[in-house]
Amino acid sequence: MMLSAGYRKFAPFALRDVGSFCRNAIPLAPRRFSGTEASDEGDFLSQVKHYYDKAAANTTYSQGILNTIERCHSCIEVNFAVKMDLKEKETDIKIFRGYRAEHSLHRLPTKGGIRYSLAVDEQEIKALAALMTFKCAVVDVPFGGAKGGVQIDPKAYTIAQLEEITKAYAAALIDKNFIAPGLDVPAPDVGTGPREMGWIMQAYKEKSPGNIDFSACVTGKPVSHGGIRGRNSSTGLGVYFCLREALRFEPVLKKYGFAPGVKGKSVIVQGLGNVGYHSAKFCHEHGAKIIGVVEYNGAIFDEKGIDPNALLEHFRKTQSLAHFRNTKFYPNPAEVLEMQCDVLIPAALEGTINAQNADRIKAKIIIEGANGPTTPKAEEILEAKGVLIVPDLLANAGGVTVSYFEWLKNLSHIRFGRMTKRYEESKWQNLLDSVERHQEKKFSLEERALISFGAGEEDLVRSGLEDTMINAFREVWHTAEKKRVNMRTGAYIVAIDKLANTYIDLGI
């Protein structure tokens, strides 16, 4: 269904099937990781609703407010034609299907990634858009939630074909006011990255001549096109910060017999994409031991530890984890997923941990780098076993946090640190000179460089992300303690409180 811009703006809740978390949505296509599929647990949208209802029952807001927060505001399906080059001098026209859902307009713009996957369908996009609303609220990012996707396998197309598909999809959304700096701002997700975001920005620029804020229409762009340093690693870094915070709380340390800190903890990571790799990288850099890595076509294990940087280079060359140095390869990835470890980081697609395999998961802590990797039934089983789960709407919120910083950078038209870096360095150099004059102490060049360092863009981005994740983790932890619920329910309660107060303040 195609929708006019005016209809979209002035007829909220009137789009196709935007009832409360629709129950008749299309089922999910088979998931990417073999051996871990959920069955008879409902689709992704119904699972998000389950988590929401569980948290809502622990609040005192009216049913009307709770329904308003729950409901998906708008969802559009676009079927767009792209002329494809087949062979020399041969072309054909192929029709592609895409979606974009805007879950909540309580804050604008809405924000959420665009994924390319054969599993994309309406219910999945609505579920992910809802998660984005709650995620933004948890980390105090002033966006509504959105999500988009196209039903394709990106590996089946050339770069030139992907560019045409991406720009055609973007044009279809732009024509309906589903992409704009102040309305709806996409970002990368599964199957997309900075390259695709650059193409979307170009499509918007061509349709909005004279709009000097055009670069703010999308985040996750290449730095050369207005992206921000630190965005690519932000979700994985946020996962690391959540793990670090969890290992600072005395109840966690006492329960599992851990020493404080990440150092020495054994970690298994599922998925060697952007989130999985950077999660492993930061854990490895801070002393954790990456003992297992799981991919869709196999897994590896080495109790002495795996270097994620070397592994990524090997994986890019061979498209397989097999034959990586000093590791044992398992053709069935579930075998490593279920091995003994301190920490498991599922960082691929939803439904990885489900009722079929939850009782075989041996991790003590699960940090959800992916969206929806743990089903409700699996969570019940894991809780009964005493497993701590740091939920997706907290653990993987680093990406949208730094997307917010990028959006602000694009609107202000200046790189963070550009006007302050040298000033800070000069100020500290003057202080060091004064100390040397009065104390007869000489600082080495290394000491001077360390003390007088001025923060650049990536330094400021990482500092802002760290502060955001620490504050959000502690708020969720204390809410969960106060309400006597798990961390996922605590995170949803935090989100519902902030969203409800916003709606009440708006007079709804």
Secondary structure, 3 states (H helix, E strand, C coil): CCCCHHHHHHCCCCCCCCCCCCCCCCCCCCCCCCCCCCCCCCCHHHHHHHHHHHHHCCCCCCHHHHHHHHCCCEEEEEEEEEEEECCCCCEEEEEEEEEEEECCCCCCCEEEEEEECCCCCHHHHHHHHHHHHHHHHHCCCCCEEEEEEECCCHHHCCHHHHHHHHHHHHHHHHHCCCCECCCEEEEECCCCCHHHHHHHHHHHHHHCCCCCCHHHHCCCCCHHHCCCCCCCCHHHHHHHHHHHHHCCCHHHHHHHCCCCCCCCCEEEEECCCHHHHHHHHHHHHCCCEEEEEEECCEEEECCCCCCHHHHHHHHHHHCCCCCCCCCEEECCCHHHHCCCEEEEEECCCCCCECCCCHHHCCEEEEECCCCCCECHHHHHHHHHCCCEEECHHHHCCHHHHHHHHHHHHHHHCCCCCCCCHHHHHHHHHHHHHHHHHHHCCCCCHHHHHHHCCCCCHHHHHHHHHHHHHHHHHHHHHHHHHHHCCCHHHHHHHHHHHHHHHHHHHCCC
